[in-house]
Amino acid sequence: MMSNHVLRLSCSGFWVTSPGLGRMSTTLNPNGFAAVPGKGRQVGIPFSTDDSQRLQLRSPEPQTSPGTVQASGIMLGISASPSSATVIAVSDSCESLWGLRPDEVLDRPLDDFVPGYAPSRSGSLSHSSPQLVTDFHGTTWYSTATFMQGQTVLSLEPGPGEATPDSTIWLAEAAMALDDVADVRELWALGCDTVRSRIGFDRTIAIEFHEAGHGEIVAESVVDGFDQFVGLHFAASDIPREARAATGRVRSTLVRDAEAMPSIVVPRSDRTGTPWNLSLSPLRNPAHRHLEFMRSMGNAATLTLHLPSNAGVAYMMVSHSREARTVDPLTRASIEIYARLLLDRVATLARNAELHRRANIVAIVHQLTERIGDGSILDALSDAARTGIDTVGGLELIHAEAGIINVRGKLRTLGHLTLAEAQAIHDTVNVWLQTLSRHGALLTNRVSEVHPKLAEAAPEVAGLLAVSIGSQGDYLCWVRRPVDQTVRWFGSLAAESLDSAATASRDLSPRTDSITDASRPWSATDREVAEELAREIDDRLLRRVQADLAQQALVDSLTGLPNRRLLLDRLNSALARASRGHHCVVLFIDLNDFKEVNDRFGHRAGDAILVETARRLTEVVRETDTVARLAGDEFVVLCEDTMLGEDEAVAERVRQAFEQPFNVFDIPLPVRAAIGIGQLELGVDAAGMLDRADRAMYEAKATMKDAPRSSTRERPGGSPGEG
């Protein structure tokens, strides 16, 4: 039995804790169980065969009943002529509501039935706002005009039978209450309470649609005595994407009485033969399947608020009533506005949370990459795993049970992985990243579907999240174990409900599905963090390479001393400061008989002498002075901020540095140095000052045989002499 550990990658890397043995068990929230195009695949609780068939059957279904409207109002098709608007289509509900047969209404002026009213379009709007009109009987109606595909449709709904509360005051008070809530779930709960109390229905629920297509009830308000629906999920086939897309242009849909017979539009097409487009009419009749679903739930009336996002309808708010009910257009309009304000508030909270999350991610990744410094990525991440430094702001980078780091062919495991598991994962991830790494992080929470060979070799590996880092073949990989997951679905997916595309599930008792071969899903945050970490590591490595290249351009590779380029740069700076009263001096040093040492003992011996010379020179000057190697056996010491006459003291310390023999291959070798001093002089630049010190050095080298001292000062005017 393998111990099940929890491995987290925090600001400091991975660390391991041990909650116990065996598999973890959790309740699955299917959010995140979705395909990520080009970045691997995540799979949620799979549709059963039945549900997949239902989804295929229902996706192409019309979302309204063509040629019919709800019988609670009157639909009029209008042909606008230069002289007057004429009725060219009417719903047969006119007989019960006006006492006129359709043939008594058709081809007559609209003014005969709604005196003084002419529908007009404002700009590019596809529908007008509801307004009160009076018909030829003196009855008050709410009138809404829609304009689609060259058709003008007038929808008349019964006017207010009694005084209704002021919608403006209600909307202002309800909108202000939204600002006091900072939690998204609490916000949806408040929204459900507010809408249900306004319209007096039995229940109001908020549904969030996940990327995989199914919906989850995230909040509800319900009268006492009714079952609770929060946390249940709708199968994708119950509310297909096409249904949400088709209603995306509509702010709300009201079904007043699921048991009422529909009213038929006469004729069903306009004069061009085009069927009447009733998709925006407030009287539109829902599809038969939708009505069946309502009846199965025991609902007579529903009000659905469609809340679109950039990706389509992301949320719905649905109110249910066991009895037939209506909501007047002005109240509906105020609720529609309130729902949009609610959605905006939700979006604001989500944006704020995202900004905070991103700031934490950047801080954590920065701390982690700072640990790399100039050392090894492998050591830095592994050290972080062992030390377990606290996270930034308590935010974990990525939660996993194990991990693998592969850098330059060196494989290191974190957490508890067997050698066989680690090798199987490496073989899979290595090929996986080489094939698809240009797409960023690669992930799956169900290895058995994406990599069956890996699942066979390592059955306790269910989830992988991998990113490339550094050079080709290097990667970070997080590993998750299988967990027992459950999700509660609303309704039944029994095969008998497949007999027709228009048949809804009649048994709506909640059911539970489970899955045992998948890990917890990787979240969008997990993927973004992994990619951010990979980018930061790549950036760190690039800066390291750039720094190395810059170092190589300015530093002697053998001794580590500044080279001629860096020396001239510092000498120019020193001369600039000298113009403001700061003195400086240059010592040019050349090793005598260095060629003979190379010829006798080889270049390794010569290199050892050069390295030891660099060490000795560095020890006898100040930390603020510069010791540089120009080429071969030539060295330069630049002393800044010196006093007049201090150059001889520096030269003496340099000479004494060569009094002790050099130990080369356990052979003591005496090494002498000729020292030339270049003095600061008005009008002499850096190259000129070096040249003067160089000539003084050669003068010292020539006189060393006869003189006890080995330094020569360059006299003003360029004539060398003994110091």
C-alpha positions in Angstrom: 0.0 0.0 0.0 1.4 3.4 -1.0 1.3 6.2 1.5 -0.8 9.1 0.2 1.1 12.4 0.7 0.3 16.0 -0.1 3.0 17.9 -1.9 2.7 21.7 -2.3 4.8 24.0 -4.4 4.8 27.2 -2.5 6.9 30.3 -2.8 9.8 28.2 -1.7 9.1 25.1 -3.8 7.6 21.7 -2.9 7.1 20.3 0.5 5.5 17.2 1.7 3.0 16.5 4.5 1.4 13.1 5.3 -2.3 13.2 6.1 -2.6 9.4 6.3 -2.8 6.3 4.2 -5.1 5.3 1.4 -7.1 7.3 -1.1 -8.5 10.7 -0.4 -12.3 11.1 -0.8 -13.9 14.3 -1.7 -17.1 15.7 -3.2 -16.5 16.7 -6.8 -17.2 20.1 -8.1 -17.1 19.5 -11.8 -15.8 23.0 -12.5 -12.6 22.6 -14.4 -13.4 19.2 -15.9 -13.1 20.6 -19.4 -10.9 20.2 -22.4 -8.2 22.9 -22.7 -7.5 23.3 -26.4 -3.9 22.5 -27.2 -3.0 22.1 -23.5 -4.0 18.6 -22.7 -7.4 17.3 -21.6 -9.3 17.2 -18.4 -12.4 15.0 -18.0 -15.2 15.4 -15.6 -17.7 12.8 -14.6 -18.5 11.5 -18.1 -21.9 11.6 -19.7 -23.5 8.2 -19.8 -24.4 6.9 -23.2 -27.9 7.9 -22.5 -27.0 11.5 -21.8 -24.7 11.8 -24.8 -27.6 10.6 -27.0 -30.0 13.0 -25.4 -27.5 15.8 -26.0 -27.2 15.0 -29.6 -31.0 14.8 -30.0 -31.8 18.0 -28.2 -29.1 20.3 -29.4 -30.8 21.0 -32.8 -34.3 21.4 -31.2 -36.0 24.8 -31.7 -36.2 26.6 -28.4 -39.7 28.0 -29.0 -42.8 26.4 -30.5 -42.9 27.8 -34.1 -46.1 29.6 -35.1 -47.6 29.7 -31.5 -47.7 32.1 -28.7 -49.0 32.0 -25.1 -52.7 32.5 -25.0 -52.6 35.1 -22.2 -52.0 37.9 -24.8 -52.5 38.8 -28.4 -49.8 38.8 -31.1 -50.2 41.1 -34.1 -48.1 40.9 -37.2 -47.9 44.4 -38.7 -47.2 45.6 -42.3 -46.2 49.2 -42.3 -47.4 51.1 -45.4 -46.8 54.7 -46.2 -50.4 55.5 -45.2 -51.0 53.2 -42.2 -50.0 50.1 -40.3 -52.0 47.0 -41.3 -52.6 43.8 -39.4 -51.4 40.9 -41.5 -51.1 38.2 -38.8 -52.9 37.6 -35.5 -52.9 34.9 -32.8 -56.3 33.1 -32.4 -56.4 34.3 -28.8 -58.0 37.4 -30.2 -61.3 35.4 -30.2 -61.3 34.9 -26.4 -59.8 38.3 -25.5 -61.4 40.6 -28.1 -64.4 38.5 -29.2 -63.2 38.7 -32.8 -62.2 35.8 -35.1 -58.8 36.1 -36.8 -60.4 36.7 -40.2 -62.2 39.7 -38.7 -58.9 41.2 -37.7 -56.7 40.5 -40.6 -56.0 43.1 -43.3 -57.5 45.9 -41.3 -55.7 49.0 -40.0 -54.0 48.6 -36.6 -55.7 51.8 -35.6 -59.1 50.0 -35.6 -57.9 47.9 -32.7 -55.3 50.0 -30.9 -56.4 53.6 -31.7 -53.6 56.2 -31.9 -50.8 53.7 -31.6 -48.1 53.1 -34.2 -45.1 51.0 -33.4 -41.8 52.8 -34.2 -38.2 51.5 -34.1 -35.6 53.5 -32.2 -32.2 53.3 -33.9 -30.9 49.7 -34.2 -32.9 48.3 -31.2 -34.6 45.1 -32.0 -37.5 45.7 -29.6 -39.2 48.6 -27.9 -39.8 49.1 -24.2 -43.2 48.1 -22.9 -45.8 50.9 -22.8 -49.4 51.2 -21.8 -52.0 51.3 -24.7 -55.8 51.2 -24.8 -57.7 49.0 -27.3 -61.1 49.6 -29.0 -62.9 48.1 -25.9 -61.2 50.6 -23.6 -59.1 47.8 -22.1 -55.5 48.6 -21.0 -52.6 46.5 -22.4 -48.9 46.5 -22.2 -47.6 46.8 -25.7 -44.1 45.6 -26.8 -42.9 45.9 -30.5 -40.1 43.7 -31.9 -38.3 44.1 -35.2 -36.6 41.1 -36.7 -35.8 40.1 -40.3 -38.0 42.9 -41.7 -40.9 41.8 -39.6 -42.7 43.9 -37.1 -44.5 42.0 -34.3 -46.7 43.7 -31.7 -47.3 41.7 -28.4 -50.2 42.8 -26.2 -50.1 41.6 -22.6 -52.9 42.3 -20.0 -52.4 45.7 -18.3 -52.2 46.2 -14.6 -55.4 45.1 -12.9 -54.4 46.9 -9.7 -51.8 49.3 -8.5 -48.3 47.8 -8.4 -45.4 48.9 -6.2 -43.2 51.6 -7.8 -40.5 49.7 -9.7 -38.0 52.6 -9.6 -37.9 52.9 -5.9 -37.6 49.1 -5.5 -34.8 48.9 -8.1 -32.8 51.7 -6.3 -33.1 50.0 -2.9 -32.3 46.6 -4.3 -29.3 47.8 -6.2 -27.9 49.6 -3.2 -28.0 46.4 -1.1 -25.7 44.7 -3.6 -22.8 47.0 -2.7 -22.8 45.6 0.9 -22.0 42.0 -0.1 -18.4 41.0 -0.9 -18.8 37.2 -1.4 -20.1 35.9 -4.7 -22.2 33.0 -3.3 -23.8 35.4 -0.8 -24.4 37.8 -3.6 -26.3 35.2 -5.6 -28.3 34.2 -2.5 -29.3 37.8 -1.9 -30.3 38.1 -5.6 -32.5 35.0 -5.3 -34.2 36.4 -2.2 -34.7 39.8 -3.8 -36.2 38.5 -7.0 -38.5 35.9 -5.3 -39.9 38.4 -2.8 -40.6 40.8 -5.6 -42.6 38.5 -7.8 -44.0 36.2 -5.1 -43.0 32.9 -6.7 -42.3 29.8 -4.6 -38.6 29.4 -5.5 -35.8 31.3 -7.3 -32.5 29.6 -8.1 -29.2 30.8 -9.6 -27.5 28.4 -12.1 -23.9 28.7 -13.1 -22.9 27.0 -16.3 -19.5 25.3 -16.3 -17.1 25.0 -19.3 -18.1 21.3 -19.8 -21.7 22.4 -20.5 -23.5 21.3 -17.4 -25.1 23.7 -14.9 -24.8 23.9 -11.1 -27.3 25.5 -8.8 -25.2 27.9 -6.7 -27.9 29.7 -4.7 -31.7 29.6 -4.1 -34.5 31.2 -2.2 -37.4 28.9 -1.4 -40.6 29.0 0.7 -40.8 26.7 3.7 -41.7 23.1 3.0 -39.9 22.8 -0.4 -36.8 20.6 -1.1 -33.4 22.3 -1.3 -31.8 22.3 -4.7 -28.5 24.1 -3.9 -25.5 22.0 -5.1 -27.4 20.0 -7.6 -26.2 19.8 -11.2 -28.1 19.9 -14.4 -26.9 17.6 -17.2 -25.7 19.4 -20.3 -28.6 17.7 -22.2 -31.2 19.4 -20.0 -30.1 22.9 -20.9 -27.9 22.6 -24.0 -25.5 25.3 -25.1 -27.7 26.0 -28.2 -30.6 26.7 -25.9 -28.5 29.3 -24.0 -27.2 30.8 -27.2 -30.7 31.0 -28.7 -32.0 32.9 -25.6 -28.8 35.0 -25.2 -30.5 38.0 -26.9 -33.5 37.8 -24.6 -33.4 39.3 -21.2 -36.1 37.1 -19.7 -38.6 34.4 -20.6 -42.0 34.2 -18.8 -44.1 31.0 -19.0 -47.4 32.0 -17.4 -49.2 28.6 -17.4 -47.6 25.3 -18.5 -51.0 23.6 -18.8 -52.6 26.3 -21.0 -53.2 25.5 -24.7 -51.0 27.6 -27.0 -52.5 30.3 -29.3 -51.9 29.7 -33.0 -50.7 32.5 -35.2 -52.8 33.1 -38.4 -51.2 32.9 -40.9 -47.9 31.4 -39.8 -45.9 33.2 -42.4 -45.7 36.8 -43.6 -46.5 37.9 -47.2 -43.0 36.8 -48.4 -43.5 33.3 -47.1 -41.1 33.7 -44.1 -42.4 32.2 -40.9 -43.0 34.8 -38.2 -39.9 35.2 -36.0 -41.3 35.3 -32.5 -38.0 34.7 -30.6 -38.1 38.2 -29.0 -41.8 38.4 -28.3 -42.7 38.3 -24.6 -45.5 36.0 -25.6 -43.3 33.4 -27.3 -44.3 29.9 -26.5 -41.4 27.6 -25.1 -40.6 24.3 -26.7 -42.7 21.3 -25.8 -39.8 19.7 -24.0 -39.4 22.7 -21.7 -43.1 22.6 -20.8 -42.8 18.9 -20.1 -39.8 19.6 -17.8 -41.8 22.2 -15.9 -44.7 19.8 -15.4 -42.4 17.1 -14.2 -41.1 19.5 -11.6 -44.7 20.4 -10.6 -44.3 24.0 -11.8 -47.1 25.9 -13.5 -45.2 29.2 -14.1 -41.5 30.1 -14.5 -39.6 33.4 -15.0 -36.1 32.9 -16.4 -33.5 35.7 -16.4 -30.8 35.2 -19.0 -27.5 36.6 -17.9 -24.9 36.7 -20.7 -21.1 36.9 -20.4 -18.4 37.3 -23.0 -18.5 33.6 -23.6 -22.4 33.4 -23.9 -25.0 32.8 -21.2 -22.9 32.0 -18.1 -25.7 32.3 -15.6 -29.5 31.9 -15.3 -31.9 32.9 -12.6 -35.1 30.8 -12.7 -38.2 31.4 -10.5 -40.8 28.6 -10.1 -44.4 28.8 -9.1 -46.7 25.8 -8.5 -49.6 28.0 -9.6 -50.1 29.8 -12.9 -48.8 33.4 -12.4 -47.8 36.4 -14.5 -45.4 39.2 -14.0 -46.2 42.5 -15.7 -43.8 43.9 -18.2 -42.7 46.9 -16.1 -41.9 44.6 -13.1 -40.1 42.2 -15.5 -38.1 45.1 -16.9 -37.0 46.3 -13.4 -36.0 42.7 -12.5 -34.0 42.4 -15.7 -32.1 45.5 -14.9 -31.5 44.3 -11.3 -30.2 41.0 -12.6 -27.7 42.8 -14.9 -26.6 44.9 -11.9 -26.2 41.7 -9.9 -24.1 40.1 -12.7 -21.9 43.3 -12.9 -21.3 43.1 -9.2 -20.4 39.4 -9.5 -18.0 40.3 -12.3 -16.4 43.1 -10.2 -15.8 40.8 -7.3 -14.4 38.2 -9.7 -12.0 40.8 -11.2 -10.9 42.0 -7.8 -10.2 38.4 -6.7 -8.3 37.7 -9.9 -6.1 40.8 -9.4 -5.4 39.7 -5.9 -4.7 36.2 -7.0 -2.4 37.3 -9.7 -0.5 39.6 -7.3 0.0 36.6 -5.0 1.1 34.4 -7.8 3.7 36.9 -9.0 5.0 37.3 -5.4 5.2 33.6 -4.8 6.9 32.8 -8.2 9.3 35.7 -7.6 10.4 34.3 -4.2 10.8 30.9 -5.6 12.9 32.0 -8.6 15.0 34.2 -6.3 16.0 31.1 -4.4 17.6 29.8 -7.7 20.0 32.7 -7.8 23.3 31.6 -9.3 22.8 28.0 -8.2 21.2 24.9 -9.7 17.5 24.9 -10.5 17.4 21.3 -9.4 19.0 22.1 -6.0 17.0 25.2 -5.5 13.6 23.5 -6.0 14.7 20.4 -4.0 16.0 22.5 -1.1 12.7 24.3 -1.1 10.9 21.0 -0.8 13.0 20.1 2.2 12.8 23.4 4.0 9.1 24.1 3.5 9.3 27.9 3.9 6.0 29.6 4.5 3.9 30.7 1.6 3.3 34.3 0.6 0.0 35.4 2.1 -0.9 31.8 2.8 -1.4 31.1 -0.9 -0.1 27.7 -2.1 1.4 27.7 -5.5 0.2 24.3 -6.7 -1.3 21.5 -4.6 -0.2 18.0 -5.6 0.7 14.7 -4.0 4.1 14.3 -5.8 6.3 15.9 -8.4 9.2 15.4 -10.7 12.0 17.8 -11.6 14.1 17.0 -14.7 17.0 19.3 -15.5 19.8 18.4 -17.9 19.1 14.7 -17.7 19.0 14.6 -13.9 15.7 13.4 -12.6 14.6 14.1 -9.0 11.3 13.1 -7.4 9.4 14.9 -4.7 6.8 13.3 -2.5 6.3 9.6 -2.7 6.8 8.0 -6.2 8.2 4.6 -6.8 11.0 4.3 -9.3 8.7 2.5 -11.7 6.1 5.4 -11.5 8.8 8.0 -11.9 10.3 6.4 -15.0 6.8 5.8 -16.5 5.9 9.4 -15.9 9.2 10.7 -17.3 8.9 8.6 -20.5 5.4 10.0 -21.0 6.0 13.6 -20.1 9.2 13.8 -22.0 7.5 12.9 -25.3 4.4 14.9 -24.4 6.3 18.1 -23.9 8.5 17.7 -26.9 5.4 17.4 -29.0 3.2 20.0 -27.5 5.3 22.3 -25.2 4.7 25.3 -27.5 1.2 25.4 -26.2 2.2 26.0 -22.6 1.2 23.8 -19.6 0.0 20.3 -20.5 -2.5 18.8 -18.1 -4.9 16.0 -17.5 -6.8 14.8 -14.5 -7.6 11.4 -16.1 -4.4 9.7 -17.3 -6.3 6.5 -18.1 -8.1 8.3 -21.0 -5.2 10.3 -22.3 -2.2 8.0 -21.7 -3.5 4.5 -21.2 0.0 3.0 -21.3 1.1 5.2 -18.4 -2.1 4.3 -16.5 -1.3 0.6 -17.0 2.3 1.1 -15.8 1.4 3.4 -12.9 -2.3 2.9 -11.9 -2.0 5.2 -8.9 -1.1 8.2 -11.1 -4.3 10.0 -12.2 -3.4 13.6 -12.8 -0.4 15.3 -14.5 0.5 19.0 -14.9 3.8 19.6 -16.8 5.7 22.6 -18.1 8.9 22.9 -20.0 11.7 24.9 -18.4 15.2 25.9 -19.5 16.8 23.9 -22.3 15.1 21.1 -24.4 13.9 18.2 -22.3 13.9 20.0 -18.9 10.5 20.2 -17.1 8.5 20.4 -13.9 5.7 18.0 -13.4 3.1 17.8 -10.7 1.4 14.5 -9.9 -2.0 13.8 -8.4 -3.3 10.5 -7.1 -6.8 9.2 -7.8 -9.6 10.4 -5.5 -13.1 9.0 -5.1 -15.4 11.8 -6.4 -19.1 12.2 -6.3 -21.5 14.7 -7.9 -25.3 15.0 -7.3 -27.3 15.4 -10.5 -30.8 16.9 -10.8 -33.1 14.4 -12.6 -32.7 11.0 -14.1 -30.9 9.9 -17.3 -33.0 6.8 -17.7 -33.0 5.2 -21.2 -36.8 5.4 -21.4 -36.5 9.2 -21.6 -34.8 8.8 -25.0 -37.9 7.8 -27.0 -38.2 11.3 -28.4 -36.1 14.4 -28.7 -39.0 16.3 -27.2 -39.3 14.1 -24.1 -38.0 15.4 -20.9 -36.8 13.4 -17.9 -39.9 12.6 -15.9 -38.1 11.2 -12.8 -36.4 14.3 -11.4 -35.2 12.7 -8.2 -31.6 13.7 -7.5 -29.0 11.0 -8.3 -25.4 10.6 -7.4 -22.6 9.6 -9.8 -19.1 8.6 -8.8 -15.7 8.2 -10.4 -12.6 6.5 -9.1 -9.9 6.8 -11.8 -9.5 10.6 -11.9 -7.7 13.1 -9.8 -9.0 16.4 -8.6 -9.2 18.7 -11.6 -6.4 21.2 -12.2 -7.8 24.7 -12.0 -7.1 27.6 -14.3 -5.0 29.0 -11.5 -2.9 25.8 -11.4 -2.2 26.1 -15.1 -1.4 29.8 -15.0 0.9 29.4 -12.0 2.8 26.6 -13.7 3.2 28.6 -16.8 4.2 31.7 -14.9 6.8 29.7 -12.9 8.2 28.3 -16.2 8.4 31.8 -17.7 10.2 33.2 -14.6 12.7 30.3 -14.5 13.4 30.8 -18.2 13.8 34.5 -17.6 16.1 33.8 -14.7 18.2 31.5 -16.8 18.4 34.0 -19.7 19.6 36.7 -17.3 22.2 34.3 -15.9 23.5 33.6 -19.4 23.5 37.3 -20.3 25.4 38.1 -17.1 27.9 35.3 -17.8 28.4 36.7 -21.3 28.9 40.2 -20.0 31.2 38.9 -17.3 33.3 37.1 -20.0 33.5 40.3 -21.9 35.0 42.2 -19.0 36.8 39.7 -16.9 39.9 37.6 -17.5 38.7 34.0 -17.6 41.9 32.5 -16.0 42.5 34.8 -13.0 39.0 36.4 -12.6 40.6 39.8 -12.7 39.2 42.7 -14.8 40.5 42.7 -18.4 41.8 45.6 -20.4 38.3 46.7 -21.4 37.1 47.0 -17.8 40.4 48.6 -16.7 40.2 51.3 -19.3 36.5 52.0 -18.3 37.5 52.4 -14.6 40.6 54.4 -15.5 38.5 56.8 -17.5 36.2 57.2 -14.5 39.2 57.8 -12.3 40.6 60.5 -14.6 37.1 62.2 -14.7 37.2 62.3 -10.9 40.8 63.5 -11.0 39.6 66.7 -12.7 37.7 67.4 -9.5 40.8 67.0 -7.3 41.0 63.3 -6.8 44.5 61.9 -7.4 45.2 58.5 -9.0 48.2 56.4 -10.0 48.8 53.4 -12.3 51.4 50.6 -11.8 52.3 48.5 -14.8 53.7 45.1 -13.7 55.5 42.5 -15.9 56.9 39.2 -14.7 60.5 38.5 -15.6 61.6 35.2 -17.2 57.9 34.0 -17.5 58.6 32.5 -20.9 61.3 30.3 -19.5 59.0 29.0 -16.9 56.4 28.1 -19.6 59.1 26.5 -21.8 60.5 24.4 -18.9 57.5 23.4 -16.9 54.6 23.8 -19.4 51.6 26.1 -19.6 49.9 24.6 -16.6 52.8 25.8 -14.5 52.6 29.2 -16.2 48.9 29.4 -15.5 49.5 28.6 -11.8 52.0 31.4 -11.6 49.5 33.9 -13.2 46.7 32.9 -10.8 49.0 33.2 -7.8 50.2 36.6 -9.0 46.6 37.8 -9.2 46.0 36.6 -5.6 49.2 38.2 -4.2 48.5 41.6 -6.0 44.9 41.6 -4.7 46.1 41.1 -1.2 48.6 44.0 -1.1 46.3 46.7 -2.4 43.1 48.2 -1.0 39.6 46.8 -1.8 38.8 50.0 -3.7 41.9 49.6 -6.0 41.7 47.7 -9.3 44.0 44.8 -10.2 43.7 43.9 -13.9 45.4 41.4 -16.2 46.1 42.9 -19.6 47.6 40.0 -21.5 50.2 37.3 -21.0 52.2 38.1 -17.9 51.3 41.8 -17.8 49.2 43.2 -14.8 48.1 46.7 -13.9 47.2 48.2 -10.5 44.9 51.3 -10.5 44.9 53.2 -7.2 42.4 55.9 -6.8 42.2 58.7 -4.2 45.9 58.5 -3.4 48.1 61.2 -1.8 51.1 62.6 -3.6 54.1 60.3 -3.1 51.9 57.3 -2.1 52.7 55.6 -5.4 56.2 54.5 -4.2 54.7 52.9 -1.1 52.3 51.0 -3.3 55.1 49.9 -5.6 57.1 48.7 -2.6 54.2 46.5 -1.3 53.9 45.0 -4.8 57.6 44.3 -5.0 57.5 42.6 -1.6 54.6 40.4 -2.8 57.2 38.6 -5.1 59.8 38.1 -2.4 58.5 34.6 -1.5 59.1 31.9 -4.2 56.1 30.5 -6.1 55.4 26.9 -5.4 54.8 25.1 -8.8 54.5 21.3 -8.7 56.2 21.4 -5.3 59.1 23.2 -6.8 59.9 26.7 -5.4 60.4 29.1 -8.2 61.6 32.7 -7.6 59.6 35.2 -9.7 60.6 38.8 -10.0 58.5 41.7 -11.3 59.4 44.9 -13.1 57.1 47.8 -12.0 56.5 51.0 -14.0 54.6 53.9 -12.4 52.4 56.1 -14.5 51.6 59.5 -12.9 48.6 61.7 -13.5 49.3 64.5 -15.8 47.1 67.2 -17.3 45.9 66.4 -20.8 46.8 62.7 -20.6 44.0 60.2 -21.3 43.6 56.6 -20.1 45.5 55.1 -23.0 48.3 57.7 -22.6 48.6 57.0 -18.9 48.9 53.3 -19.5 51.4 53.9 -22.2 53.6 56.0 -19.8 53.4 53.3 -17.2 54.3 50.7 -19.8 57.4 52.6 -20.9 58.4 53.1 -17.2 58.0 49.3 -16.7 60.4 48.5 -19.6 62.9 51.0 -18.2 62.7 49.3 -14.8 63.1 45.8 -16.5 66.2 47.1 -18.3 67.8 48.4 -15.1 66.8 45.6 -12.8 70.2 43.8 -13.3 72.2 46.7 -12.0 69.8 48.3 -9.5 68.4 46.9 -6.2 64.9 48.4 -6.9 62.5 47.2 -9.7 60.2 50.3 -10.2 60.7 53.3 -12.4 58.7 56.5 -12.4 57.7 58.1 -15.7 59.0 61.7 -15.5 56.9 64.6 -16.7 57.6 65.1 -20.4 57.9 61.4 -21.1 61.6 60.9 -20.2 61.9 57.8 -17.9 64.3 57.6 -15.0 64.8 55.7 -11.8 62.2 56.1 -9.0 
